[in-house]
Amino acid sequence: MTSQEIQSRILEMGARARAASRELVKLTSEQKNNVLRAMAAEVRSRQKTILEANAKDIATAEQKGLSKPMVQRLELNPKSLEAIAIAIEQVADLPDPVGEVLGEWTRPNGLKFRKERVPIGVIGIIYESRPNVTSDAAVLCFKTGNATILRGGSEAIHSNTALADALQKGGERAGLPADSIQLIPFTDRESVTHLAQMDQYLDLIIPRGGKGLIERVVKEARMPVIKHYDGVCHVYVHEDASFEMAADLIINGKVQKPSACNAVESVLVHEAIAEGFAATLADLLRHQGVEVRADATLQKYWPGAKAATEEDWNTEYLDLILSAKTVKGVDEAIAHINTHGSRHTDTVVTETESVAKQFMHEVDSAVVLWNASTRFNDGGEFGFGAEIGISTDKLHARGPMGLAELCSYKYLVTGTGQVRA
């Protein structure tokens, strides 16, 4: 397919998505929830078809020699498909933010003002690897009255196509407007460019994937972009921290799901406890198969630790690898995180409230925790239901993006014939 043909197809999809968005705003909350439950039912009824499509993607990925974590991200099974269906039903049970009144007031001239949540319109989602993003993105956008154009990675094209078709066709049986959920059916890299430049139809674009993809979209997009950059997440262990608590938080953050963006990638240890804490943590991490790359001080106390390079402080491993560094105190820890982190998720482990408050106030990240695992930076754990992702931006949306972050707002003004003097 030529570049011109790809552009033409994507423009057609954009026009249809815009038309769908005009119909979506007419649906009531009850109608939307009925559509969502129909989508969940369709995913269940098409389990065999979806898993067969996924098997094609897995076979191709293995033939191409993709890494084990990458293949794991791709894999679907009956349990994960049921989890997708349940997640859709959970979104149906969540309050609908569309129409929520954010403020009301009356001016001296009698004009009544109301600020109200409304859909954004048409949202483009570009993502890699995980097929469940197809469902999460489409369902959350639909609940908030937005039409969606999805562009998944080539490694999951069969899985994504099968899931998107199930959502749209299943939803149509309950009143979903045609073309509300569309998946770009080809994987040419040019499709990203054409989607990002389609500002006549697309109101917002959200890239989810590696830094290269995100930087490309930011460079080429003609509409607002919400970015989900690297998760270089830290745990700072202060000198008064409970060793047991700190070890539990680090192991949970690193080992439970190392491929997640909220997994711990770097540990900062107060120099006063470096020797004792390293001895406590070294055996625990070794038993979990974690490779540690440490600074010179920690290497002395950490059996088996490799020497860290400057690059390690900036690296999102997404694997069982951890960097570790000593710091003189909370000021140095904050400075290190603000220099090398990705404004994603960072935790302080301490018993001193003033230290925790300083860390939480000065660390420039979307989510900052005190004595809790970085893995809690998740829409479900926040009570948002399924999430569209975790934004590292500061404008419009920051942190876990749930339903409210997929809305804009407008002002509704009611008068009785007032004219401006």
C-alpha positions in Angstrom: 0.0 0.0 0.0 1.4 3.4 -1.0 1.8 6.3 1.4 -1.0 8.2 -0.4 -3.3 5.2 0.0 -2.6 4.9 3.7 -3.2 8.6 4.2 -6.5 8.4 2.3 -7.7 5.4 4.4 -6.8 7.2 7.7 -8.6 10.3 6.6 -11.7 8.3 5.8 -11.4 6.7 9.3 -11.1 10.2 10.8 -14.2 11.5 9.0 -16.2 8.5 10.2 -14.9 8.9 13.7 -16.0 12.5 13.7 -19.5 11.5 12.6 -19.6 8.8 15.3 -18.6 11.3 17.9 -21.7 13.5 17.0 -23.9 10.5 17.8 -22.1 9.4 20.9 -22.9 12.6 22.7 -26.6 11.8 22.4 -26.3 8.5 24.5 -27.4 8.5 28.1 -25.3 7.0 30.8 -27.7 4.0 30.9 -27.4 3.4 27.2 -23.6 3.6 27.4 -23.5 1.1 30.2 -25.8 -1.3 28.3 -23.3 -1.0 25.3 -20.4 -1.8 27.6 -22.0 -4.9 29.0 -22.7 -6.0 25.4 -19.1 -5.5 24.6 -18.0 -7.7 27.6 -20.4 -10.4 26.5 -19.0 -10.3 22.9 -15.4 -10.7 24.2 -16.5 -13.8 26.1 -18.4 -15.3 23.2 -15.5 -14.7 20.8 -12.8 -16.2 23.1 -11.8 -18.9 20.6 -11.5 -16.4 17.7 -9.5 -13.9 19.8 -7.1 -16.6 21.2 -6.5 -18.0 17.7 -5.6 -14.5 16.5 -3.3 -14.1 19.5 -1.6 -17.4 18.8 -0.6 -16.0 15.4 1.0 -13.0 17.0 2.9 -15.1 19.6 4.2 -17.4 16.9 5.4 -14.5 14.8 7.0 -12.8 17.8 8.9 -16.0 18.7 10.1 -16.4 15.1 11.4 -12.9 15.1 13.2 -13.5 18.4 11.4 -11.0 20.5 12.5 -11.0 24.2 10.7 -13.1 26.7 9.2 -10.0 28.5 7.9 -8.7 25.1 6.3 -12.1 24.3 4.7 -12.1 27.8 3.2 -8.7 27.1 1.6 -10.1 24.0 0.1 -13.2 25.4 -3.6 -13.7 26.0 -5.3 -16.7 27.6 -8.8 -17.5 28.9 -8.0 -16.0 32.2 -6.7 -12.7 30.8 -9.6 -12.5 28.4 -12.1 -12.9 31.3 -10.2 -10.2 33.1 -10.7 -7.9 30.0 -14.4 -8.7 30.1 -14.7 -8.0 33.8 -12.8 -4.8 33.4 -15.3 -3.6 30.8 -18.1 -4.4 33.2 -16.4 -2.5 35.9 -16.2 0.6 33.7 -20.0 0.2 33.2 -20.4 0.3 36.9 -18.3 3.5 37.3 -20.0 6.9 37.5 -20.3 8.7 34.2 -18.3 11.9 34.4 -20.0 13.4 31.3 -22.4 16.1 32.3 -20.8 16.5 35.8 -21.2 20.1 37.0 -17.8 21.5 38.0 -19.0 24.8 39.1 -22.1 27.2 39.1 -22.4 30.9 39.8 -24.5 33.9 39.0 -23.1 37.3 38.0 -24.6 40.6 39.2 -26.3 41.1 35.8 -28.3 37.9 36.3 -26.3 35.7 33.9 -26.1 32.1 35.2 -22.9 30.2 34.5 -22.3 26.5 34.7 -19.0 24.6 34.0 -19.8 21.1 32.8 -17.7 18.0 31.8 -18.0 17.1 28.1 -16.4 14.5 25.8 -13.1 15.5 24.0 -14.4 14.2 20.7 -12.1 12.0 18.7 -9.1 10.5 20.4 -6.2 8.6 18.7 -4.3 6.0 20.7 -1.0 4.7 19.5 0.4 1.9 21.6 2.8 -1.1 21.5 2.7 -4.7 22.6 -0.2 -5.2 25.1 -3.4 -6.2 23.4 -5.4 -5.4 26.5 -4.7 -1.7 25.8 -7.1 -2.1 22.8 -10.0 -2.8 25.2 -8.9 -0.4 27.9 -8.5 2.5 25.5 -11.7 1.9 23.5 -13.9 1.3 26.6 -12.7 4.3 28.6 -13.0 6.6 25.6 -16.5 5.3 24.8 -17.7 5.7 28.4 -16.7 9.4 28.2 -18.5 9.8 24.8 -15.4 9.8 22.6 -14.9 8.1 19.3 -11.5 6.2 19.1 -9.0 5.5 16.4 -6.5 2.8 17.6 -3.1 2.1 16.1 -1.5 -0.9 17.8 2.0 -2.3 17.2 2.7 -4.7 14.4 3.5 -7.5 16.9 -0.1 -7.6 18.1 -2.0 -6.8 14.9 -4.1 -10.0 14.8 -5.0 -9.8 18.5 -5.9 -6.1 18.3 -8.0 -6.6 15.2 -10.0 -9.4 16.8 -10.5 -7.4 20.1 -11.5 -4.2 18.4 -14.0 -6.0 16.1 -15.6 -7.7 19.1 -16.0 -4.4 20.9 -17.5 -2.6 18.0 -19.8 -5.4 16.8 -20.8 -6.4 20.3 -21.5 -2.7 21.1 -23.5 -2.2 18.0 -26.0 -4.8 19.1 -26.8 -2.5 22.1 -26.9 0.8 20.2 -23.2 1.7 19.7 -22.9 4.1 16.7 -21.0 2.7 13.7 -17.3 3.6 13.6 -17.1 4.6 17.3 -14.1 2.2 17.7 -11.8 1.8 14.7 -8.4 0.1 14.5 -6.0 1.1 11.8 -5.6 -2.3 9.9 -2.0 -1.8 8.6 1.2 -1.5 10.5 3.3 0.7 8.2 5.2 3.3 10.2 3.7 6.0 8.0 0.3 5.4 9.5 1.6 7.0 12.8 2.6 10.1 10.9 -0.7 10.4 9.0 -2.7 9.9 12.2 -0.6 12.5 14.1 -1.1 15.0 11.4 -4.9 14.6 11.0 -5.9 17.6 13.1 -9.0 18.2 11.1 -10.6 15.1 12.7 -8.5 14.2 15.8 -8.8 16.3 18.9 -6.2 14.5 21.1 -3.5 11.8 20.5 -2.1 9.6 23.3 1.1 7.5 22.5 1.8 4.6 24.8 5.1 2.9 24.2 8.8 3.4 24.1 10.6 6.7 24.1 11.2 6.6 20.4 7.5 6.3 19.6 6.5 9.0 22.0 9.2 11.5 20.7 8.1 10.8 17.2 4.5 11.5 17.9 5.3 14.7 19.8 7.4 15.9 16.9 4.8 15.2 14.2 1.5 15.8 16.0 -0.7 18.8 15.0 -3.0 18.3 18.0 -2.5 18.1 21.8 -0.5 15.0 23.0 -0.6 13.4 26.4 2.7 11.6 26.9 3.4 8.4 28.9 7.2 8.6 29.1 9.6 6.1 30.8 9.0 4.8 34.3 12.4 5.4 35.9 10.9 4.9 39.4 12.8 5.2 42.7 12.7 4.1 46.3 14.6 6.2 48.7 15.5 4.5 52.0 16.1 7.1 54.8 18.4 6.4 57.7 15.5 5.7 60.1 13.6 3.3 57.8 12.5 -0.1 58.8 14.8 -2.5 56.9 12.0 -5.1 56.7 9.5 -2.6 55.3 12.0 -1.1 52.8 13.0 -4.6 51.6 9.3 -5.6 51.1 8.5 -2.4 49.2 11.6 -2.8 46.9 11.0 -6.5 46.2 7.3 -5.9 45.5 8.1 -2.9 43.3 10.8 -4.8 41.3 9.7 -8.4 41.2 5.9 -8.5 41.1 5.8 -7.2 37.5 9.2 -6.0 36.3 7.9 -5.1 32.9 5.4 -2.5 34.3 6.1 1.2 34.0 5.6 1.6 37.8 8.2 -1.0 38.7 11.2 0.1 40.8 14.3 0.7 38.7 16.6 2.4 41.2 17.1 2.4 45.0 18.7 5.2 46.9 20.1 4.4 50.3 21.1 6.8 53.1 24.9 6.4 53.5 24.5 5.9 57.3 22.7 2.5 56.8 24.4 1.4 53.5 26.3 -1.5 55.0 23.4 -3.0 57.1 20.7 -2.5 54.5 22.8 -3.9 51.6 23.4 -7.0 53.7 19.7 -7.3 54.4 18.6 -6.8 50.8 21.3 -8.6 48.9 20.3 -12.2 49.6 16.6 -11.4 49.2 17.1 -10.0 45.7 19.5 -12.7 44.7 16.9 -15.3 45.5 14.5 -13.4 43.3 17.0 -13.5 40.4 17.5 -9.7 40.5 20.8 -8.3 39.0 22.1 -5.3 41.0 24.2 -2.5 39.6 25.6 -0.4 42.4 27.9 2.6 43.1 31.3 2.0 44.6 30.2 2.3 48.2 27.3 -0.2 47.9 29.5 -2.6 45.9 31.7 -3.1 48.9 28.7 -4.4 51.0 26.6 -6.0 48.3 27.8 -9.4 47.3 27.5 -10.0 43.5 26.6 -6.4 42.7 28.1 -5.1 39.4 29.5 -1.6 39.0 26.8 0.9 37.9 27.5 3.4 35.1 26.1 6.8 34.7 23.6 5.4 32.1 22.1 3.1 34.8 20.7 6.0 36.7 18.6 7.0 33.7 17.5 3.5 32.6 14.1 1.9 32.6 15.1 -1.8 32.6 11.6 -3.4 32.5 13.5 -6.5 33.7 14.9 -8.0 36.9 17.7 -5.4 37.0 18.1 -2.8 39.7 20.4 0.2 40.1 21.5 1.2 43.7 23.2 4.3 45.0 24.2 5.8 48.3 23.1 9.4 49.1 24.0 11.7 52.0 20.3 12.3 52.9 16.9 13.4 51.6 18.2 16.5 49.8 20.6 14.5 47.7 17.9 11.8 47.1 15.5 14.5 45.8 18.1 16.1 43.6 19.1 12.7 42.1 15.4 11.8 41.4 14.6 15.2 39.9 17.7 14.9 37.6 17.5 11.2 36.6 13.9 10.2 37.1 11.1 10.4 34.6 8.5 12.3 36.7 6.5 9.0 37.1 6.5 7.4 40.5 8.8 7.6 43.5 8.7 6.4 47.1 10.3 7.4 50.4 10.7 4.9 53.2 11.0 6.8 56.5 9.5 7.1 60.0 10.1 10.8 60.1 7.1 12.8 58.9 9.1 16.0 58.1 11.4 14.0 55.8 8.4 12.4 54.1 6.7 15.7 53.7 9.8 17.3 52.2 10.3 14.4 49.8 6.7 14.4 48.7 6.6 18.2 48.3 9.9 18.5 46.3 10.0 15.4 44.1 8.7 16.4 40.8 6.7 13.3 39.8 3.1 12.5 39.0 2.8 10.2 42.0 4.9 10.3 45.2 4.4 7.8 48.0 5.4 7.4 51.6 6.0 3.9 52.9 4.1 2.3 50.0 5.0 0.4 46.9 5.5 2.2 43.6 3.2 -0.5 42.1 0.2 1.4 43.5 0.5 4.0 40.7 -2.3 2.4 38.8 -5.8 3.5 37.9 -7.4 0.5 39.5 -5.6 1.0 42.7 -6.7 4.6 42.7 -10.3 3.6 42.3 -10.5 4.9 38.8 -11.3 1.5 37.2 -9.3 0.7 34.1 -6.9 3.4 33.0 -5.8 4.8 29.7 -2.3 5.0 31.0 -0.1 7.1 33.4 0.7 10.6 32.2 4.0 12.2 33.0 2.7 15.5 31.6 1.6 18.4 33.8 -1.1 19.9 31.8 -4.7 18.5 31.5 -3.8 15.1 32.9 -1.1 13.8 35.3 -0.7 10.3 36.8 -3.2 7.6 36.2 -5.7 8.7 33.6 -9.2 7.5 34.3 -12.5 8.7 33.0 -12.4 12.3 34.1 -9.1 12.8 32.3 -10.7 11.8 29.0 -13.1 14.7 29.3 -12.9 18.4 28.5 -15.4 21.0 29.7 -17.5 23.8 28.4 -19.3 26.7 29.9 -23.1 26.9 29.7 -24.5 30.4 30.2 -28.2 31.2 30.7 -29.6 34.7 30.4 -32.9 36.6 30.3 -32.0 38.9 27.4 -28.9 40.6 28.8 -26.7 42.6 26.4 -23.2 43.9 27.1 -22.9 47.6 27.7 
